[in-house]
Protein backbone atom coordinates (compact mmCIF):
# COMPACT_ATOMS: atom_id res chain seq x y z
CA UNK A 1 0.00 0.00 0.00
CA UNK A 2 1.34 3.42 -0.94
CA UNK A 3 0.90 6.52 1.22
CA UNK A 4 1.47 10.20 0.46
CA UNK A 5 3.15 12.39 3.07
CA UNK A 6 4.66 15.87 3.28
CA UNK A 7 8.46 15.82 3.37
CA UNK A 8 9.15 19.44 4.33
CA UNK A 9 8.16 21.96 6.95
CA UNK A 10 4.82 23.46 6.01
CA UNK A 11 1.67 21.45 5.47
CA UNK A 12 0.21 18.53 3.53
CA UNK A 13 -1.65 19.98 0.56
CA UNK A 14 -2.19 19.48 -3.13
CA UNK A 15 -1.60 22.00 -5.89
CA UNK A 16 -4.53 23.64 -7.66
CA UNK A 17 -3.49 21.80 -10.84
CA UNK A 18 -3.60 18.48 -8.98
CA UNK A 19 -7.09 19.14 -7.62
CA UNK A 20 -8.40 20.22 -11.03
CA UNK A 21 -6.88 17.16 -12.72
CA UNK A 22 -8.34 14.87 -10.05
CA UNK A 23 -11.79 16.32 -10.62
CA UNK A 24 -11.46 15.97 -14.41
CA UNK A 25 -10.12 12.40 -14.43
CA UNK A 26 -11.97 10.88 -11.50
CA UNK A 27 -15.41 12.56 -11.38
CA UNK A 28 -17.06 9.56 -9.68
CA UNK A 29 -14.65 9.85 -6.74
CA UNK A 30 -14.58 13.65 -6.59
CA UNK A 31 -17.24 14.04 -3.89
CA UNK A 32 -15.44 11.68 -1.49
CA UNK A 33 -12.08 13.30 -2.28
CA UNK A 34 -13.36 16.76 -1.36
CA UNK A 35 -15.23 15.60 1.75
CA UNK A 36 -12.19 13.67 3.04
CA UNK A 37 -9.57 16.26 2.15
CA UNK A 38 -9.38 17.47 5.76
CA UNK A 39 -9.18 13.88 7.09
CA UNK A 40 -5.93 13.23 5.27
CA UNK A 41 -5.75 9.52 6.16
CA UNK A 42 -8.04 8.35 3.32
CA UNK A 43 -6.74 10.88 0.81
CA UNK A 44 -3.13 9.87 1.50
CA UNK A 45 -3.76 6.31 0.28
CA UNK A 46 -6.38 7.09 -2.38
CA UNK A 47 -5.31 5.09 -5.47
CA UNK A 48 -6.28 8.02 -7.71
CA UNK A 49 -3.99 10.37 -5.79
CA UNK A 50 -1.16 7.86 -6.02
CA UNK A 51 -1.68 7.50 -9.79
CA UNK A 52 -1.52 11.26 -10.30
CA UNK A 53 1.55 11.54 -8.08
CA UNK A 54 3.37 8.77 -9.94
CA UNK A 55 2.47 10.27 -13.32
CA UNK A 56 3.22 13.92 -12.55
CA UNK A 57 5.71 13.89 -9.66
CA UNK A 58 6.08 15.77 -6.42
CA UNK A 59 6.60 19.28 -7.76
CA UNK A 60 3.39 19.25 -9.85
CA UNK A 61 1.27 17.61 -7.12
CA UNK A 62 2.49 19.61 -4.13
CA UNK A 63 0.68 22.72 -2.99
CA UNK A 64 2.24 25.82 -1.49
CA UNK A 65 4.32 24.91 1.56
CA UNK A 66 4.46 21.20 0.80
CA UNK A 67 6.71 18.66 -0.88
CA UNK A 68 4.65 15.51 -1.26
CA UNK A 69 6.38 12.15 -1.38
CA UNK A 70 5.09 8.59 -1.53
CA UNK A 71 6.23 5.61 0.51
CA UNK A 72 5.16 1.99 0.28
CA UNK A 73 3.92 0.33 3.45
CA UNK A 74 4.07 -3.48 3.55
CA UNK A 75 0.62 -5.09 3.45
CA UNK A 76 1.08 -6.59 6.91
CA UNK A 77 1.01 -3.02 8.27
CA UNK A 78 -1.75 -1.68 5.99
CA UNK A 79 -4.00 -0.91 8.98
CA UNK A 80 -1.19 -0.08 11.40
CA UNK A 81 0.50 3.18 10.49
CA UNK A 82 0.23 6.84 11.36
CA UNK A 83 1.65 10.17 10.35
CA UNK A 84 3.90 11.98 12.82
CA UNK A 85 4.02 15.69 12.22
CA UNK A 86 6.60 18.22 13.38
CA UNK A 87 5.75 21.70 12.08
CA UNK A 88 4.23 20.09 8.99
CA UNK A 89 7.24 17.89 8.23
CA UNK A 90 5.78 14.40 8.34
CA UNK A 91 7.11 10.92 8.97
CA UNK A 92 5.21 7.72 8.27
CA UNK A 93 5.42 5.56 11.39
CA UNK A 94 4.62 1.85 11.49
CA UNK A 95 2.61 0.69 14.52
CA UNK A 96 4.19 -2.73 15.04
CA UNK A 97 2.79 -3.14 18.56
CA UNK A 98 -0.74 -2.50 17.31
CA UNK A 99 -0.31 -5.11 14.57
CA UNK A 100 0.93 -7.65 17.14
CA UNK A 101 -1.94 -6.81 19.51
CA UNK A 102 -4.49 -7.35 16.73
CA UNK A 103 -3.04 -10.79 16.00
CA UNK A 104 -3.11 -11.66 19.69
CA UNK A 105 -6.79 -10.68 19.85
CA UNK A 106 -7.49 -12.89 16.84
CA UNK A 107 -5.71 -15.75 18.61
CA UNK A 108 -7.75 -15.26 21.79
CA UNK A 109 -10.90 -15.57 19.70
CA UNK A 110 -9.78 -18.56 17.66
CA UNK A 111 -7.20 -20.37 19.79
CA UNK A 112 -5.21 -21.15 16.63
CA UNK A 113 -1.59 -21.06 17.81
CA UNK A 114 -0.15 -21.91 14.36
CA UNK A 115 -1.85 -18.88 12.82
CA UNK A 116 -0.58 -16.69 15.66
CA UNK A 117 3.00 -17.95 15.20
CA UNK A 118 2.85 -17.35 11.44
CA UNK A 119 1.44 -13.84 11.90
CA UNK A 120 4.04 -13.01 14.56
CA UNK A 121 6.85 -14.21 12.31
CA UNK A 122 5.51 -12.23 9.32
CA UNK A 123 5.18 -9.03 11.38
CA UNK A 124 8.62 -9.34 12.98
CA UNK A 125 10.39 -10.19 9.70
CA UNK A 126 8.73 -7.26 7.96
CA UNK A 127 9.59 -4.93 10.82
CA UNK A 128 13.21 -6.08 10.76
CA UNK A 129 13.38 -5.35 7.03
CA UNK A 130 11.96 -1.87 7.65
CA UNK A 131 14.42 -1.11 10.43
CA UNK A 132 17.41 -2.30 8.41
CA UNK A 133 16.19 -0.38 5.36
CA UNK A 134 16.11 -3.33 2.98
CA UNK A 135 14.55 -2.00 -0.20
CA UNK A 136 12.49 0.67 1.52
CA UNK A 137 12.45 4.44 1.59
CA UNK A 138 13.80 6.24 4.64
CA UNK A 139 10.43 7.70 5.64
CA UNK A 140 10.10 4.95 8.23
CA UNK A 141 11.41 5.15 11.78
NUVO-134238 format. One record per residue (C-alpha): x, y, z. Coordinates in steps of 0.25 Angstrom, whole numbers, plus 5000, padded with zeros to 4 digits. Layout:
XYZ...
// end
This chain:
500050005000500550144996500450265005500650415002501350505012501950635013503450635013503750785017503350885028501950945024500750865022500150745014499350805002499150784987499450884976498250954969498650874957498650744964497250774970496650814956497250694949496750594960495350654958495450644942496050504942495250444954493850504954493250384961494150394973494250554974493150564984493850474994495250534991494750674995493950625007495150555012496250655009496250705023496350565028497650535021497750385025496850335013497350445003498750395006498550255001497450284990497950204978497550324969498450414977499550314976499350304961499450454959500650464968501350354960501050414947501350564950502350564961502450634974502650774969501450774961500550704972501050784983500350914988500951034994501751005006501850855003502750754996501950624995502650494994502050344994502550225002502150085001501650015014501649865014500249805014500449745028500449885033499349935024498449965036499550005046500250135042500150275045500750415041501650485051501650635049502650735054502350875048501750805036502950725033502350585033502850445036502150315033502250225046501850075046501050035058501749895060501149875074499749905069499949805058500449695069499249735078498249715067498849575064498849535079497349575079497049485067497749375074496949395087495649385079496149265071497149195079497949155067499449165071499949125057499349245051499849335063501249285061501149315046500649455048501649485058502749435049502249515037502149645046503449635052504249595039503549715032503849805043505349765043505449795028504849935031505849965042507049915034506549985021506449875012505849924999505050035006505050185006505550255019504250315023504050205033504650215047
// end
